[in-house]
Amino acid sequence: MQSKIPQNIIMAFISAARAAFADDLVGVYLHGSAVMDCYNPSVSDLDFIVVAWEPPHDAARRAFMDAVARLDAETPGKGIEMSVVTARACKPFVYPTPFELHYSRMHAAWYARDPGDYVEKMRGADADLAAHFTVIRSRGVCLCGAPIDAVFDPVPEADYIDSIREDVLGAEAEIAENPVYLTLNLSRVLAYLRDGRVLSKREGGAWALQNLPEAYHPLIRAALDAYGGSGRMDFDPALARQYARDMLARISEGRSAAR
């Protein structure tokens, strides 16, 4: 892993999972930019999946969330994003995947305001987990516990495609508000549909520069520069919306061809 990744946060996260779940812990797995050679402490988050044998009881959920919230406050960039799932959701794979607990910085205020309400209600099913499990199987790191292949079944291609497509469906309306993420994410979705490659956002942008019309290259380069730097992106909103509209049409065509 890259030297700029906060290893102290990772080790503390592992310790928190072990302390909260004890013998019920199957393993802790790292995915996302930290395992895809594009972690940027200014703009990235640390992505974890925690697997337990059984759904954790509320006391364990609360103890773990207290630790995660403290660590998130110390983590640079976008902080920590994590989900707790059971082993039975991973093998055989279930889609959309049920989760027992989830956290990202966007939920920090809710947890701080009413932690009891949070641990009671933050559970459900998440289509994004199909994409996360795919990255774990292709490029993830087992931080502790059982090996990846022993825990995670392959994600069926149809489920993976549905997951990554769902993540960008609103891109035309949303790209002006989130230009870096959507510009690069649209390109890596299309790269998978065209070439079957599971790419990082940075790799998706590089793929786009090789495979998309030159008219979009200034937008893509600006997104790559922002992703590797401060996260701030100067761009033409009209071009961004045109790009999103075009990419969604290409993705729709690619999805049909993949069926």
KELUMBA-26690 format. One record per residue (C-alpha): residue number from 1; residue in three letters; y, z, x. Coordinates in nm, 4 decimals. Example, Ala and Ser with C-alpha at 12.3 -4.5 7.8 and 13.67 -1.06 7.14 Angstrom:
REM KELUMBA-26690
<rokol num="1" residu="ALA" c2="-0.4500" c3="0.7800" c1="1.2300"/>
<rokol num="2" residu="SER" c2="-0.1060" c3="0.7140" c1="1.3670"/>
//
This chain:
REM KELUMBA-26690
<rokol num="1" residu="MET" c2="0.0000" c3="0.0000" c1="0.0000"/>
<rokol num="2" residu="GLN" c2="0.3593" c3="-0.0555" c1="0.1069"/>
<rokol num="3" residu="SER" c2="0.5292" c3="0.2124" c1="0.3152"/>
<rokol num="4" residu="LYS" c2="0.8246" c3="0.2375" c1="0.0748"/>
<rokol num="5" residu="ILE" c2="0.6009" c3="0.3554" c1="-0.2111"/>
<rokol num="6" residu="PRO" c2="0.6604" c3="0.7304" c1="-0.2648"/>
<rokol num="7" residu="GLN" c2="0.3222" c3="0.8623" c1="-0.1537"/>
<rokol num="8" residu="ASN" c2="0.4273" c3="1.2213" c1="-0.2260"/>
<rokol num="9" residu="ILE" c2="0.4701" c3="1.1312" c1="-0.5940"/>
<rokol num="10" residu="ILE" c2="0.1314" c3="0.9607" c1="-0.6037"/>
<rokol num="11" residu="MET" c2="-0.0442" c3="1.2578" c1="-0.4463"/>
<rokol num="12" residu="ALA" c2="0.1317" c3="1.5009" c1="-0.6799"/>
<rokol num="13" residu="PHE" c2="0.0336" c3="1.2869" c1="-0.9801"/>
<rokol num="14" residu="ILE" c2="-0.3322" c3="1.2969" c1="-0.8734"/>
<rokol num="15" residu="SER" c2="-0.3138" c3="1.6748" c1="-0.8331"/>
<rokol num="16" residu="ALA" c2="-0.1572" c3="1.7110" c1="-1.1786"/>
<rokol num="17" residu="ALA" c2="-0.4341" c3="1.5035" c1="-1.3387"/>
<rokol num="18" residu="ARG" c2="-0.7044" c3="1.7059" c1="-1.1639"/>
<rokol num="19" residu="ALA" c2="-0.5435" c3="2.0345" c1="-1.2639"/>
<rokol num="20" residu="ALA" c2="-0.4956" c3="1.9376" c1="-1.6291"/>
<rokol num="21" residu="PHE" c2="-0.8259" c3="1.7621" c1="-1.6980"/>
<rokol num="22" residu="ALA" c2="-1.0605" c3="1.9283" c1="-1.4446"/>
<rokol num="23" residu="ASP" c2="-1.4229" c3="1.8184" c1="-1.4894"/>
<rokol num="24" residu="ASP" c2="-1.3233" c3="1.5882" c1="-1.7747"/>
<rokol num="25" residu="LEU" c2="-1.1352" c3="1.3596" c1="-1.5326"/>
<rokol num="26" residu="VAL" c2="-1.3116" c3="1.0295" c1="-1.4607"/>
<rokol num="27" residu="GLY" c2="-1.0456" c3="0.8910" c1="-1.2286"/>
<rokol num="28" residu="VAL" c2="-0.6853" c3="0.7932" c1="-1.1619"/>
<rokol num="29" residu="TYR" c2="-0.5984" c3="0.4278" c1="-1.0997"/>
<rokol num="30" residu="LEU" c2="-0.2835" c3="0.2612" c1="-0.9690"/>
<rokol num="31" residu="HIS" c2="-0.1706" c3="-0.0818" c1="-1.0888"/>
<rokol num="32" residu="GLY" c2="0.1514" c3="-0.2825" c1="-1.1196"/>
<rokol num="33" residu="SER" c2="0.3982" c3="-0.3635" c1="-0.8435"/>
<rokol num="34" residu="ALA" c2="0.2681" c3="-0.0877" c1="-0.6169"/>
<rokol num="35" residu="VAL" c2="-0.0621" c3="-0.2723" c1="-0.5725"/>
<rokol num="36" residu="MET" c2="0.0809" c3="-0.6258" c1="-0.5845"/>
<rokol num="37" residu="ASP" c2="0.3029" c3="-0.6015" c1="-0.2758"/>
<rokol num="38" residu="CYS" c2="0.6317" c3="-0.6119" c1="-0.4649"/>
<rokol num="39" residu="TYR" c2="0.7269" c3="-0.2473" c1="-0.5211"/>
<rokol num="40" residu="ASN" c2="1.1041" c3="-0.2010" c1="-0.4995"/>
<rokol num="41" residu="PRO" c2="1.2222" c3="0.1620" c1="-0.5215"/>
<rokol num="42" residu="SER" c2="1.5479" c3="0.0448" c1="-0.6787"/>
<rokol num="43" residu="VAL" c2="1.3919" c3="-0.1292" c1="-0.9786"/>
<rokol num="44" residu="SER" c2="1.0163" c3="-0.0668" c1="-0.9977"/>
<rokol num="45" residu="ASP" c2="0.8100" c3="0.1993" c1="-1.1654"/>
<rokol num="46" residu="LEU" c2="0.4845" c3="0.3599" c1="-1.0569"/>
<rokol num="47" residu="ASP" c2="0.2051" c3="0.2568" c1="-1.2932"/>
<rokol num="48" residu="PHE" c2="-0.0982" c3="0.4783" c1="-1.3480"/>
<rokol num="49" residu="ILE" c2="-0.4017" c3="0.4789" c1="-1.5740"/>
<rokol num="50" residu="VAL" c2="-0.5810" c3="0.8115" c1="-1.6107"/>
<rokol num="51" residu="VAL" c2="-0.9347" c3="0.7983" c1="-1.7503"/>
<rokol num="52" residu="ALA" c2="-1.1001" c3="1.1037" c1="-1.9103"/>
<rokol num="53" residu="TRP" c2="-1.4483" c3="1.1484" c1="-2.0498"/>
<rokol num="54" residu="GLU" c2="-1.3194" c3="1.2896" c1="-2.3790"/>
<rokol num="55" residu="PRO" c2="-0.9828" c3="1.3027" c1="-2.5574"/>
<rokol num="56" residu="PRO" c2="-0.7911" c3="1.5896" c1="-2.3934"/>
<rokol num="57" residu="HIS" c2="-0.7022" c3="1.8911" c1="-2.6033"/>
<rokol num="58" residu="ASP" c2="-0.3366" c3="1.9711" c1="-2.6673"/>
<rokol num="59" residu="ALA" c2="-0.3113" c3="2.2394" c1="-2.3973"/>
<rokol num="60" residu="ALA" c2="-0.4293" c3="1.9927" c1="-2.1323"/>
<rokol num="61" residu="ARG" c2="-0.2001" c3="1.7219" c1="-2.2684"/>
<rokol num="62" residu="ARG" c2="0.0972" c3="1.9588" c1="-2.2553"/>
<rokol num="63" residu="ALA" c2="0.0182" c3="2.0838" c1="-1.9039"/>
<rokol num="64" residu="PHE" c2="-0.0186" c3="1.7296" c1="-1.7756"/>
<rokol num="65" residu="MET" c2="0.2979" c3="1.6074" c1="-1.9475"/>
<rokol num="66" residu="ASP" c2="0.4991" c3="1.8968" c1="-1.8049"/>
<rokol num="67" residu="ALA" c2="0.3913" c3="1.7876" c1="-1.4568"/>
<rokol num="68" residu="VAL" c2="0.4517" c3="1.4174" c1="-1.5262"/>
<rokol num="69" residu="ALA" c2="0.8012" c3="1.4816" c1="-1.6623"/>
<rokol num="70" residu="ARG" c2="0.8908" c3="1.6803" c1="-1.3495"/>
<rokol num="71" residu="LEU" c2="0.7546" c3="1.4080" c1="-1.1222"/>
<rokol num="72" residu="ASP" c2="0.9282" c3="1.1347" c1="-1.3181"/>
<rokol num="73" residu="ALA" c2="1.2635" c3="1.3024" c1="-1.2560"/>
<rokol num="74" residu="GLU" c2="1.1918" c3="1.2831" c1="-0.8804"/>
<rokol num="75" residu="THR" c2="1.0673" c3="0.9230" c1="-0.8823"/>
<rokol num="76" residu="PRO" c2="1.3114" c3="0.6444" c1="-0.7857"/>
<rokol num="77" residu="GLY" c2="1.3671" c3="0.3250" c1="-0.9820"/>
<rokol num="78" residu="LYS" c2="1.2220" c3="0.3251" c1="-1.3306"/>
<rokol num="79" residu="GLY" c2="1.0114" c3="0.6335" c1="-1.2687"/>
<rokol num="80" residu="ILE" c2="0.6534" c3="0.6807" c1="-1.3838"/>
<rokol num="81" residu="GLU" c2="0.4666" c3="0.4846" c1="-1.6478"/>
<rokol num="82" residu="MET" c2="0.1203" c3="0.6095" c1="-1.7316"/>
<rokol num="83" residu="SER" c2="-0.1451" c3="0.6100" c1="-2.0011"/>
<rokol num="84" residu="VAL" c2="-0.4424" c3="0.8399" c1="-2.0512"/>
<rokol num="85" residu="VAL" c2="-0.7488" c3="0.6702" c1="-2.2002"/>
<rokol num="86" residu="THR" c2="-1.1105" c3="0.7692" c1="-2.2508"/>
<rokol num="87" residu="ALA" c2="-1.3996" c3="0.6118" c1="-2.0654"/>
<rokol num="88" residu="ARG" c2="-1.5421" c3="0.4787" c1="-2.3917"/>
<rokol num="89" residu="ALA" c2="-1.2302" c3="0.2602" c1="-2.4363"/>
<rokol num="90" residu="CYS" c2="-1.2847" c3="0.1025" c1="-2.0931"/>
<rokol num="91" residu="LYS" c2="-1.6585" c3="0.0320" c1="-2.0953"/>
<rokol num="92" residu="PRO" c2="-1.7301" c3="-0.1453" c1="-2.3200"/>
<rokol num="93" residu="PHE" c2="-1.3702" c3="-0.2647" c1="-2.3395"/>
<rokol num="94" residu="VAL" c2="-1.1926" c3="-0.2048" c1="-2.6720"/>
<rokol num="95" residu="TYR" c2="-0.8989" c3="-0.4174" c1="-2.7899"/>
<rokol num="96" residu="PRO" c2="-0.6322" c3="-0.3229" c1="-2.8811"/>
<rokol num="97" residu="THR" c2="-0.7112" c3="-0.0320" c1="-2.6519"/>
<rokol num="98" residu="PRO" c2="-0.6791" c3="0.3237" c1="-2.7855"/>
<rokol num="99" residu="PHE" c2="-0.4838" c3="0.5675" c1="-2.5699"/>
<rokol num="100" residu="GLU" c2="-0.4715" c3="0.9450" c1="-2.5804"/>
<rokol num="101" residu="LEU" c2="-0.1326" c3="0.9931" c1="-2.4146"/>
<rokol num="102" residu="HIS" c2="0.1420" c3="0.7693" c1="-2.2800"/>
<rokol num="103" residu="TYR" c2="0.4657" c3="0.8195" c1="-2.0911"/>
<rokol num="104" residu="SER" c2="0.7488" c3="0.6151" c1="-1.9506"/>
<rokol num="105" residu="ARG" c2="1.1070" c3="0.7116" c1="-1.8789"/>
<rokol num="106" residu="MET" c2="1.2204" c3="0.5694" c1="-2.2126"/>
<rokol num="107" residu="HIS" c2="1.0359" c3="0.8626" c1="-2.3749"/>
<rokol num="108" residu="ALA" c2="1.1832" c3="1.1339" c1="-2.1500"/>
<rokol num="109" residu="ALA" c2="1.4422" c3="1.2480" c1="-2.4018"/>
<rokol num="110" residu="TRP" c2="1.1813" c3="1.2865" c1="-2.6777"/>
<rokol num="111" residu="TYR" c2="0.9565" c3="1.4960" c1="-2.4553"/>
<rokol num="112" residu="ALA" c2="1.2450" c3="1.7131" c1="-2.3357"/>
<rokol num="113" residu="ARG" c2="1.3649" c3="1.7656" c1="-2.6935"/>
<rokol num="114" residu="ASP" c2="1.0289" c3="1.8481" c1="-2.8564"/>
<rokol num="115" residu="PRO" c2="0.7270" c3="1.8522" c1="-2.6239"/>
<rokol num="116" residu="GLY" c2="0.4938" c3="1.9832" c1="-2.8939"/>
<rokol num="117" residu="ASP" c2="0.5807" c3="1.6946" c1="-3.1223"/>
<rokol num="118" residu="TYR" c2="0.5374" c3="1.4509" c1="-2.8345"/>
<rokol num="119" residu="VAL" c2="0.1887" c3="1.5579" c1="-2.7306"/>
<rokol num="120" residu="GLU" c2="0.0789" c3="1.5624" c1="-3.0954"/>
<rokol num="121" residu="LYS" c2="0.2072" c3="1.2155" c1="-3.1827"/>
<rokol num="122" residu="MET" c2="0.1938" c3="1.0123" c1="-2.8589"/>
<rokol num="123" residu="ARG" c2="-0.1435" c3="0.8495" c1="-2.9139"/>
<rokol num="124" residu="GLY" c2="-0.2541" c3="0.5235" c1="-3.0730"/>
<rokol num="125" residu="ALA" c2="-0.3539" c3="0.1750" c1="-2.9566"/>
<rokol num="126" residu="ASP" c2="-0.1738" c3="-0.0488" c1="-2.7067"/>
<rokol num="127" residu="ALA" c2="-0.2364" c3="-0.4203" c1="-2.6491"/>
<rokol num="128" residu="ASP" c2="-0.0616" c3="-0.3936" c1="-2.3093"/>
<rokol num="129" residu="LEU" c2="-0.3583" c3="-0.2013" c1="-2.1715"/>
<rokol num="130" residu="ALA" c2="-0.5641" c3="-0.5222" c1="-2.1651"/>
<rokol num="131" residu="ALA" c2="-0.3194" c3="-0.6604" c1="-1.9076"/>
<rokol num="132" residu="HIS" c2="-0.3136" c3="-0.3343" c1="-1.7111"/>
<rokol num="133" residu="PHE" c2="-0.6944" c3="-0.3160" c1="-1.6962"/>
<rokol num="134" residu="THR" c2="-0.7087" c3="-0.6784" c1="-1.5802"/>
<rokol num="135" residu="VAL" c2="-0.4723" c3="-0.6009" c1="-1.2928"/>
<rokol num="136" residu="ILE" c2="-0.6731" c3="-0.2894" c1="-1.2059"/>
<rokol num="137" residu="ARG" c2="-0.9949" c3="-0.4924" c1="-1.1855"/>
<rokol num="138" residu="SER" c2="-0.8354" c3="-0.7697" c1="-0.9801"/>
<rokol num="139" residu="ARG" c2="-0.5968" c3="-0.5786" c1="-0.7532"/>
<rokol num="140" residu="GLY" c2="-0.5841" c3="-0.2122" c1="-0.8529"/>
<rokol num="141" residu="VAL" c2="-0.6469" c3="0.0977" c1="-0.6422"/>
<rokol num="142" residu="CYS" c2="-0.8763" c3="0.3865" c1="-0.7308"/>
<rokol num="143" residu="LEU" c2="-0.6754" c3="0.6927" c1="-0.6276"/>
<rokol num="144" residu="CYS" c2="-0.9524" c3="0.9370" c1="-0.7105"/>
<rokol num="145" residu="GLY" c2="-1.2743" c3="0.9497" c1="-0.9077"/>
<rokol num="146" residu="ALA" c2="-1.5213" c3="0.6813" c1="-1.0077"/>
<rokol num="147" residu="PRO" c2="-1.4950" c3="0.3273" c1="-0.8644"/>
<rokol num="148" residu="ILE" c2="-1.3075" c3="0.0680" c1="-1.0673"/>
<rokol num="149" residu="ASP" c2="-1.6111" c3="-0.1486" c1="-1.1463"/>
<rokol num="150" residu="ALA" c2="-1.7997" c3="0.1563" c1="-1.2732"/>
<rokol num="151" residu="VAL" c2="-1.5207" c3="0.2480" c1="-1.5175"/>
<rokol num="152" residu="PHE" c2="-1.3604" c3="-0.0762" c1="-1.6375"/>
<rokol num="153" residu="ASP" c2="-1.5496" c3="-0.3621" c1="-1.7997"/>
<rokol num="154" residu="PRO" c2="-1.4006" c3="-0.7120" c1="-1.7605"/>
<rokol num="155" residu="VAL" c2="-1.1343" c3="-0.7827" c1="-2.0224"/>
<rokol num="156" residu="PRO" c2="-1.2297" c3="-1.0879" c1="-2.2310"/>
<rokol num="157" residu="GLU" c2="-0.9949" c3="-1.3757" c1="-2.1576"/>
<rokol num="158" residu="ALA" c2="-0.8874" c3="-1.4063" c1="-2.5212"/>
<rokol num="159" residu="ASP" c2="-0.7785" c3="-1.0405" c1="-2.5241"/>
<rokol num="160" residu="TYR" c2="-0.5929" c3="-1.0727" c1="-2.1939"/>
<rokol num="161" residu="ILE" c2="-0.4100" c3="-1.3844" c1="-2.3123"/>
<rokol num="162" residu="ASP" c2="-0.3176" c3="-1.2159" c1="-2.6392"/>
<rokol num="163" residu="SER" c2="-0.1888" c3="-0.9140" c1="-2.4466"/>
<rokol num="164" residu="ILE" c2="0.0362" c3="-1.1020" c1="-2.2039"/>
<rokol num="165" residu="ARG" c2="0.1594" c3="-1.3366" c1="-2.4765"/>
<rokol num="166" residu="GLU" c2="0.2538" c3="-1.0464" c1="-2.7043"/>
<rokol num="167" residu="ASP" c2="0.4655" c3="-0.9052" c1="-2.4232"/>
<rokol num="168" residu="VAL" c2="0.6963" c3="-1.2101" c1="-2.4178"/>
<rokol num="169" residu="LEU" c2="0.7030" c3="-1.3262" c1="-2.7811"/>
<rokol num="170" residu="GLY" c2="1.0599" c3="-1.2029" c1="-2.8346"/>
<rokol num="171" residu="ALA" c2="1.1899" c3="-1.3511" c1="-2.5096"/>
<rokol num="172" residu="GLU" c2="1.4395" c3="-1.5974" c1="-2.6577"/>
<rokol num="173" residu="ALA" c2="1.6268" c3="-1.3200" c1="-2.8400"/>
<rokol num="174" residu="GLU" c2="1.5805" c3="-1.0584" c1="-2.5679"/>
<rokol num="175" residu="ILE" c2="1.6246" c3="-1.2427" c1="-2.2385"/>
<rokol num="176" residu="ALA" c2="1.9998" c3="-1.1880" c1="-2.2194"/>
<rokol num="177" residu="GLU" c2="1.9383" c3="-0.8111" c1="-2.2316"/>
<rokol num="178" residu="ASN" c2="1.6425" c3="-0.8097" c1="-1.9902"/>
<rokol num="179" residu="PRO" c2="1.6802" c3="-1.1262" c1="-1.7805"/>
<rokol num="180" residu="VAL" c2="1.4905" c3="-1.0271" c1="-1.4644"/>
<rokol num="181" residu="TYR" c2="1.1779" c3="-0.9011" c1="-1.6375"/>
<rokol num="182" residu="LEU" c2="1.1535" c3="-1.1814" c1="-1.8924"/>
<rokol num="183" residu="THR" c2="1.2402" c3="-1.4677" c1="-1.6574"/>
<rokol num="184" residu="LEU" c2="0.9640" c3="-1.3665" c1="-1.4180"/>
<rokol num="185" residu="ASN" c2="0.7170" c3="-1.2477" c1="-1.6782"/>
<rokol num="186" residu="LEU" c2="0.7335" c3="-1.5734" c1="-1.8726"/>
<rokol num="187" residu="SER" c2="0.6490" c3="-1.7600" c1="-1.5541"/>
<rokol num="188" residu="ARG" c2="0.3468" c3="-1.5471" c1="-1.4696"/>
<rokol num="189" residu="VAL" c2="0.2120" c3="-1.5778" c1="-1.8245"/>
<rokol num="190" residu="LEU" c2="0.2316" c3="-1.9550" c1="-1.7997"/>
<rokol num="191" residu="ALA" c2="0.0780" c3="-1.9450" c1="-1.4506"/>
<rokol num="192" residu="TYR" c2="-0.2258" c3="-1.7679" c1="-1.5909"/>
<rokol num="193" residu="LEU" c2="-0.2624" c3="-2.0162" c1="-1.8757"/>
<rokol num="194" residu="ARG" c2="-0.2259" c3="-2.3127" c1="-1.6407"/>
<rokol num="195" residu="ASP" c2="-0.4124" c3="-2.1881" c1="-1.3308"/>
<rokol num="196" residu="GLY" c2="-0.6023" c3="-1.8744" c1="-1.4347"/>
<rokol num="197" residu="ARG" c2="-0.4180" c3="-1.6635" c1="-1.1756"/>
<rokol num="198" residu="VAL" c2="-0.3244" c3="-1.2972" c1="-1.2275"/>
<rokol num="199" residu="LEU" c2="0.0148" c3="-1.2782" c1="-1.0546"/>
<rokol num="200" residu="SER" c2="0.2872" c3="-1.0239" c1="-0.9923"/>
<rokol num="201" residu="LYS" c2="0.6348" c3="-1.0954" c1="-1.1248"/>
<rokol num="202" residu="ARG" c2="0.7447" c3="-1.2038" c1="-0.7765"/>
<rokol num="203" residu="GLU" c2="0.4444" c3="-1.4336" c1="-0.7416"/>
<rokol num="204" residu="GLY" c2="0.5102" c3="-1.5675" c1="-1.0909"/>
<rokol num="205" residu="GLY" c2="0.8649" c3="-1.6589" c1="-0.9907"/>
<rokol num="206" residu="ALA" c2="0.7396" c3="-1.8356" c1="-0.6779"/>
<rokol num="207" residu="TRP" c2="0.4877" c3="-2.0246" c1="-0.8902"/>
<rokol num="208" residu="ALA" c2="0.7667" c3="-2.1276" c1="-1.1284"/>
<rokol num="209" residu="LEU" c2="0.9742" c3="-2.2726" c1="-0.8452"/>
<rokol num="210" residu="GLN" c2="0.6780" c3="-2.4945" c1="-0.7583"/>
<rokol num="211" residu="ASN" c2="0.5840" c3="-2.5939" c1="-1.1116"/>
<rokol num="212" residu="LEU" c2="0.8874" c3="-2.5889" c1="-1.3427"/>
<rokol num="213" residu="PRO" c2="1.1840" c3="-2.8276" c1="-1.3761"/>
<rokol num="214" residu="GLU" c2="1.4594" c3="-2.7922" c1="-1.1161"/>
<rokol num="215" residu="ALA" c2="1.7114" c3="-2.7192" c1="-1.3907"/>
<rokol num="216" residu="TYR" c2="1.5585" c3="-2.3720" c1="-1.4196"/>
<rokol num="217" residu="HIS" c2="1.5458" c3="-2.2991" c1="-1.0479"/>
<rokol num="218" residu="PRO" c2="1.8890" c3="-2.1263" c1="-1.0250"/>
<rokol num="219" residu="LEU" c2="1.7843" c3="-1.8860" c1="-1.3011"/>
<rokol num="220" residu="ILE" c2="1.4457" c3="-1.8182" c1="-1.1409"/>
<rokol num="221" residu="ARG" c2="1.5967" c3="-1.7672" c1="-0.7936"/>
<rokol num="222" residu="ALA" c2="1.8570" c3="-1.5294" c1="-0.9364"/>
<rokol num="223" residu="ALA" c2="1.5796" c3="-1.3296" c1="-1.1046"/>
<rokol num="224" residu="LEU" c2="1.3780" c3="-1.3144" c1="-0.7826"/>
<rokol num="225" residu="ASP" c2="1.6840" c3="-1.2035" c1="-0.5850"/>
<rokol num="226" residu="ALA" c2="1.7585" c3="-0.9300" c1="-0.8386"/>
<rokol num="227" residu="TYR" c2="1.3956" c3="-0.8198" c1="-0.8507"/>
<rokol num="228" residu="GLY" c2="1.3857" c3="-0.7813" c1="-0.4741"/>
<rokol num="229" residu="GLY" c2="1.7283" c3="-0.6163" c1="-0.4601"/>
<rokol num="230" residu="SER" c2="1.9387" c3="-0.4022" c1="-0.6884"/>
<rokol num="231" residu="GLY" c2="1.8096" c3="-0.5378" c1="-1.0194"/>
<rokol num="232" residu="ARG" c2="2.1494" c3="-0.6774" c1="-1.1176"/>
<rokol num="233" residu="MET" c2="2.1362" c3="-1.0465" c1="-1.2050"/>
<rokol num="234" residu="ASP" c2="2.4141" c3="-1.3006" c1="-1.2521"/>
<rokol num="235" residu="PHE" c2="2.2974" c3="-1.5759" c1="-1.4862"/>
<rokol num="236" residu="ASP" c2="2.3981" c3="-1.8259" c1="-1.7521"/>
<rokol num="237" residu="PRO" c2="2.2928" c3="-1.6789" c1="-2.0904"/>
<rokol num="238" residu="ALA" c2="2.2657" c3="-2.0241" c1="-2.2501"/>
<rokol num="239" residu="LEU" c2="2.0357" c3="-2.1463" c1="-1.9719"/>
<rokol num="240" residu="ALA" c2="1.8301" c3="-1.8282" c1="-1.9992"/>
<rokol num="241" residu="ARG" c2="1.7778" c3="-1.8775" c1="-2.3733"/>
<rokol num="242" residu="GLN" c2="1.6877" c3="-2.2439" c1="-2.3180"/>
<rokol num="243" residu="TYR" c2="1.4404" c3="-2.1396" c1="-2.0474"/>
<rokol num="244" residu="ALA" c2="1.2833" c3="-1.8788" c1="-2.2752"/>
<rokol num="245" residu="ARG" c2="1.2547" c3="-2.1245" c1="-2.5639"/>
<rokol num="246" residu="ASP" c2="1.0967" c3="-2.3879" c1="-2.3400"/>
<rokol num="247" residu="MET" c2="0.8594" c3="-2.1406" c1="-2.1770"/>
<rokol num="248" residu="LEU" c2="0.7419" c3="-2.0029" c1="-2.5108"/>
<rokol num="249" residu="ALA" c2="0.6614" c3="-2.3581" c1="-2.6222"/>
<rokol num="250" residu="ARG" c2="0.4681" c3="-2.4195" c1="-2.2989"/>
<rokol num="251" residu="ILE" c2="0.2848" c3="-2.0893" c1="-2.3392"/>
<rokol num="252" residu="SER" c2="0.1933" c3="-2.1757" c1="-2.6970"/>
<rokol num="253" residu="GLU" c2="0.0528" c3="-2.5103" c1="-2.5810"/>
<rokol num="254" residu="GLY" c2="-0.1348" c3="-2.3420" c1="-2.2978"/>
<rokol num="255" residu="ARG" c2="-0.2799" c3="-2.0772" c1="-2.5273"/>
<rokol num="256" residu="SER" c2="-0.4077" c3="-2.3449" c1="-2.7651"/>
<rokol num="257" residu="ALA" c2="-0.5709" c3="-2.5299" c1="-2.4765"/>
<rokol num="258" residu="ALA" c2="-0.7346" c3="-2.2053" c1="-2.3565"/>
<rokol num="259" residu="ARG" c2="-0.9118" c3="-2.1418" c1="-2.6882"/>
//
